[in-house]
Amino acid sequence: MGRAVSLRDDYDGQALRQLAKQSKHANQSRRLLALAEIYDGGKRSDAARIGGVTLQIIRDWVLRFNMEGPPGLIDKARSGAPSKLNGGQRRALAAIVEQGPIPSIHGVVRWRRKDLARWIYEEYGISLEESSVGRELRALGFAKLSARPRHRGQNQFAMDEFLKNFPAELAAVRKKLPKGTPIEVWWQDEARVGQKTKITRRWAKRGTRPVAPKDQRTKSVYVFGAICPARGVGAGLVLPYCNRQAMQWHLEEISCQVANGAHAIVILDRAGWHTTQNLEVPANITLLPLPPRSPELNPVENIWQFMRDNWLSNRIFSSYEEILAICCDAWSKLVEQPWIIMSIGLREWAHRF
């Protein structure tokens, strides 16, 4: 049997135990404690018992430690087999996934891994398993996400034009105000909450199908919500109807929440009760309609999703009064967490000016 390899002499057992205590890697801590036993004069068999390994592995740890020090005892990421796709082929894969399939050409309405594997083979003659296609997609930053419905009449050019012209709209409002008047950007929308609640995803053991309560009754309320992401504040009302009078009350509530001396630009969709000439818009508010059918531009839509996922779904409302109380409580919870409003609501294109 060969001689035991000596440990480097610039460490000792106490130093290794201290490093093991500070380490964020469990395996590195275990290896450091095993080598500390050798530094303290213990047998290599005792070090193997502490490390839960064989004497040969202890010898490997000693060699790694002598060469690289404590970092040499950290598990290194496994590189795995190199990708069969080169940079250009990966960019082409990303482009076709972003573009989506053409049903008349590709025969499918959404990409599956097997479809992309076939496309890669037809384009480049490279055969990939479905799992390998999945790894390539994840490495390119893709994930399998639920798609949001998009109205067939949505005009992408109008949405792009709105974003492009927003600084000019902001400047036009500022020009009409006294010099130095602060401007706040607010977003407004409504959501219907009723006894037919949404069922959300939940953690459950693999192979099981979790259940959640689902009501079929139809009592409901409307939550009128508006947020100012820059300040992390909101203005909300829970009302029985969605009409011009309800919108009038909401504008008055928003007006009360605008900072003293500031002017609010309230961005909202083109619902009839938003655009009617019969609204009396408060003096500290200017309404700015979004392009038709463009809910993606309104972050309050994401606020509704957050509230439904966390406070309003997977439950049974016994009465109208209970729906009202729970919706009021949910909105109160939201405005008590300004960081949530900021995180969900801030849009770089609207708040950089």
C-alpha positions in Angstrom: 0.0 0.0 0.0 1.3 3.4 -0.9 2.1 6.1 1.6 -0.6 8.5 2.7 -0.5 11.9 0.9 0.4 14.6 3.4 -1.9 17.7 3.6 -0.6 21.1 2.8 0.9 22.9 5.8 -0.7 26.4 5.5 -4.0 25.2 7.2 -4.9 23.4 10.4 -7.9 21.6 11.8 -9.3 24.6 13.6 -9.1 26.7 10.4 -10.9 24.0 8.4 -13.7 23.7 11.0 -14.2 27.4 10.9 -14.4 27.3 7.1 -16.8 24.4 7.3 -19.1 26.5 9.6 -19.0 29.5 7.1 -19.5 27.4 3.9 -22.8 27.6 2.0 -22.0 24.2 0.4 -23.0 21.1 2.4 -20.6 18.8 0.6 -17.7 21.2 1.0 -18.4 21.4 4.8 -18.5 17.6 5.1 -15.1 17.3 3.3 -13.5 20.1 5.3 -14.5 18.4 8.6 -13.1 15.1 7.4 -9.8 16.7 6.5 -9.8 18.6 9.8 -9.7 15.2 11.5 -6.5 14.3 9.7 -4.9 17.7 10.6 -5.7 16.9 14.3 -3.8 13.7 14.1 -6.7 11.3 13.5 -6.6 8.3 11.3 -7.6 8.3 7.7 -10.2 5.7 8.5 -11.8 8.1 11.0 -11.8 10.9 8.3 -13.5 8.4 6.0 -16.1 7.7 8.6 -16.8 11.4 9.2 -17.1 12.0 5.5 -19.2 8.9 4.9 -16.8 7.7 2.1 -14.0 5.2 1.4 -10.3 5.7 2.0 -9.7 6.2 -1.8 -12.1 9.1 -1.9 -10.4 10.7 1.2 -7.2 10.5 -0.9 -8.9 12.2 -3.8 -10.1 15.0 -1.4 -6.6 15.4 -0.1 -5.2 15.8 -3.6 -7.9 18.3 -4.6 -7.4 20.3 -1.4 -3.6 20.3 -1.8 -3.9 21.6 -5.3 -6.8 24.2 -5.0 -7.3 24.7 -1.3 -10.9 24.8 0.2 -12.5 25.8 -3.2 -11.3 22.5 -4.6 -13.7 20.7 -2.3 -16.8 22.4 -3.9 -18.7 20.3 -6.4 -18.2 21.7 -9.9 -21.1 22.0 -12.3 -21.2 19.2 -14.8 -21.0 20.5 -18.3 -22.7 17.5 -19.9 -22.5 16.6 -23.6 -21.9 19.6 -25.9 -25.0 20.9 -27.8 -25.5 19.6 -31.3 -26.7 23.0 -32.4 -24.4 25.9 -33.2 -25.0 29.6 -32.5 -26.8 30.3 -35.8 -29.0 27.3 -35.5 -30.0 28.3 -31.9 -30.9 31.8 -33.1 -33.0 30.3 -35.9 -34.8 28.0 -33.3 -35.5 31.0 -31.1 -36.8 33.0 -34.0 -39.3 30.3 -35.1 -40.5 29.7 -31.5 -41.1 33.5 -31.1 -42.9 33.6 -34.5 -45.1 30.6 -33.8 -46.1 27.9 -36.3 -48.1 28.5 -39.5 -50.8 25.9 -39.4 -51.0 25.5 -43.2 -47.2 24.8 -43.4 -46.3 23.2 -40.1 -49.6 21.4 -39.4 -49.9 22.5 -35.8 -51.3 25.6 -34.0 -48.7 25.6 -31.2 -45.2 24.3 -30.9 -44.5 21.1 -29.1 -41.1 19.7 -28.5 -41.7 16.9 -30.9 -42.7 19.4 -33.6 -39.5 21.5 -33.0 -37.4 18.3 -33.1 -38.9 17.5 -36.5 -38.3 21.0 -37.7 -34.6 20.9 -36.6 -34.2 17.6 -38.4 -35.8 18.9 -41.6 -33.8 22.1 -41.6 -30.4 20.9 -40.4 -30.5 17.1 -40.5 -29.8 17.0 -36.8 -31.7 14.5 -34.7 -32.6 15.6 -31.2 -34.6 13.9 -28.5 -37.6 15.9 -27.1 -35.8 16.3 -23.8 -32.8 17.8 -25.6 -35.1 20.3 -27.4 -36.5 21.3 -24.0 -33.0 21.9 -22.6 -32.2 24.0 -25.7 -35.4 26.1 -25.2 -34.7 26.7 -21.5 -31.1 27.7 -22.3 -32.6 30.2 -24.8 -34.8 31.7 -22.0 -38.1 30.1 -23.0 -40.6 28.5 -20.7 -44.0 26.9 -21.2 -46.5 29.7 -20.2 -50.2 30.1 -20.5 -51.2 32.3 -23.4 -53.5 35.3 -22.9 -56.4 35.7 -25.2 -55.9 38.4 -27.8 -58.8 40.1 -29.6 -58.7 39.4 -33.4 -59.2 43.1 -34.0 -56.2 44.2 -32.0 -54.1 46.7 -33.9 -50.4 46.3 -33.0 -49.5 49.4 -35.0 -51.9 51.5 -32.9 -50.3 50.1 -29.7 -46.8 50.9 -31.0 -47.9 54.4 -32.0 -49.3 55.0 -28.5 -46.0 54.0 -26.9 -44.1 56.2 -29.3 -46.4 59.2 -28.8 -46.7 58.9 -25.0 -43.8 61.4 -24.2 -45.6 64.0 -26.5 -48.9 63.4 -24.7 -47.1 63.9 -21.4 -45.5 67.1 -22.6 -48.9 68.4 -23.9 -50.5 68.0 -20.5 -47.5 69.5 -18.7 -47.7 72.6 -21.0 -51.2 73.3 -19.9 -50.3 73.2 -16.2 -48.6 75.8 -14.0 -44.8 75.6 -14.2 -43.3 73.0 -11.8 -46.5 71.0 -11.3 -45.6 67.4 -10.6 -47.3 64.8 -12.8 -48.3 61.4 -11.6 -49.1 58.5 -14.0 -52.1 56.5 -12.9 -53.7 53.4 -14.4 -57.4 52.5 -14.1 -59.6 49.4 -14.8 -62.5 47.4 -13.4 -62.8 43.7 -12.6 -65.9 41.7 -12.0 -65.7 39.3 -8.9 -68.5 36.9 -8.4 -69.5 33.5 -7.0 -68.2 31.8 -10.1 -64.5 32.1 -9.0 -61.4 31.1 -10.8 -59.5 27.9 -9.9 -55.8 28.6 -9.7 -52.8 26.3 -9.9 -51.6 24.9 -6.5 -48.8 22.7 -5.2 -49.7 19.0 -5.1 -47.9 15.7 -5.2 -47.0 14.4 -8.7 -49.6 12.0 -10.0 -52.5 13.5 -8.0 -55.2 15.9 -9.2 -55.9 18.6 -6.5 -59.5 19.8 -6.0 -60.8 23.3 -5.2 -64.3 24.6 -4.5 -66.3 25.9 -7.5 -69.6 27.7 -7.2 -72.1 28.1 -10.0 -74.2 31.0 -8.6 -74.1 34.4 -10.2 -74.0 37.2 -7.6 -71.2 39.6 -8.2 -69.6 43.0 -7.6 -67.3 45.3 -9.6 -64.0 46.4 -8.2 -62.9 49.8 -9.6 -59.2 50.0 -9.2 -56.5 52.6 -10.0 -52.8 52.6 -9.1 -49.9 55.1 -9.2 -46.9 52.7 -9.4 -44.3 55.5 -8.9 -45.8 56.3 -5.4 -47.1 52.8 -4.7 -50.6 54.0 -3.9 -54.0 52.9 -5.1 -57.6 54.2 -5.2 -60.4 51.6 -5.2 -64.1 51.2 -4.9 -66.3 48.1 -4.7 -69.6 48.8 -6.4 -72.7 46.8 -7.5 -72.8 48.2 -11.1 -70.3 49.2 -13.8 -71.7 52.4 -15.4 -71.1 56.1 -15.7 -72.1 57.0 -12.2 -69.8 54.3 -10.8 -67.0 55.8 -12.9 -67.8 59.3 -11.7 -67.4 58.1 -8.1 -64.1 56.4 -8.9 -62.7 59.5 -10.5 -63.5 61.5 -7.4 -61.8 58.8 -5.3 -58.7 58.9 -7.5 -58.7 62.7 -7.3 -58.5 62.5 -3.5 -55.5 60.2 -3.6 -53.4 62.4 -6.0 -50.6 64.1 -4.1 -51.3 67.7 -3.1 -50.3 70.1 -5.9 -49.8 67.3 -8.4 -51.7 66.5 -11.6 -52.6 62.9 -12.5 -52.7 61.4 -16.0 -55.1 58.5 -15.7 -54.6 55.9 -18.4 -57.6 53.7 -19.1 -59.4 51.7 -21.8 -62.1 52.9 -24.1 -65.2 51.5 -22.3 -68.3 53.5 -22.8 -68.4 54.7 -19.2 -64.8 56.0 -19.6 -65.3 58.0 -22.7 -68.7 59.5 -22.2 -68.9 63.3 -22.4 -71.2 63.2 -19.3 -68.3 62.5 -16.9 -67.2 65.5 -14.8 -63.4 64.9 -14.7 -61.8 66.5 -11.6 -59.5 69.4 -12.2 -56.4 67.5 -11.1 -57.0 64.6 -13.5 -56.5 64.2 -17.3 -57.8 61.1 -18.9 -55.7 59.3 -21.6 -57.4 56.5 -23.4 -55.5 53.4 -24.5 -55.7 52.1 -28.1 -58.8 49.8 -28.5 -58.4 46.2 -27.4 -55.0 46.6 -25.8 -55.2 45.3 -22.2 -51.5 44.3 -22.3 -50.6 48.0 -21.9 -52.6 48.3 -18.6 -50.8 47.0 -15.5 -54.0 47.0 -13.5 -54.8 43.8 -15.5 -51.8 42.2 -13.7 -53.1 43.6 -10.4 -56.4 41.7 -10.9 -54.5 38.5 -11.7 -52.4 38.9 -8.5 -55.5 39.6 -6.4 -57.4 36.6 -7.9 -54.5 34.2 -7.5 -53.8 35.2 -3.8 -57.1 36.4 -2.3 -60.2 35.9 -4.4 -60.0 32.5 -6.1 -60.6 28.9 -4.9 -63.4 29.9 -2.5 -67.1 30.0 -2.0 -69.0 33.3 -1.5 -72.1 32.6 0.5 -73.7 36.0 -0.2 -73.4 39.4 -2.0 -72.4 40.9 1.3 -69.5 38.4 1.7 -68.3 39.1 -1.8 -68.3 42.8 -1.0 -66.4 42.4 2.3 -63.8 40.1 0.8 -63.2 42.3 -2.2 -62.8 45.4 0.1 -60.4 43.4 2.3 -58.4 42.2 -0.7 -58.0 45.8 -2.0 -57.0 47.0 1.5 -54.3 44.3 1.6 -53.0 45.5 -1.8 -52.7 49.2 -0.8 -51.0 48.2 2.4 -48.2 46.7 0.3 -46.9 49.5 -1.9 -43.9 47.4 -3.0 -46.4 45.1 -4.7 -48.0 47.9 -6.6 -44.6 49.2 -7.6 -43.3 45.8 -8.6 -46.4 44.9 -10.7 -47.3 48.3 -12.1 -44.1 50.1 -13.1 -43.6 50.4 -16.8 -40.3 51.6 -18.1 -41.8 53.3 -21.2 -44.2 55.3 -19.0 -42.1 56.3 -16.0 -38.7 57.3 -17.5 -39.8 60.8 -18.4 
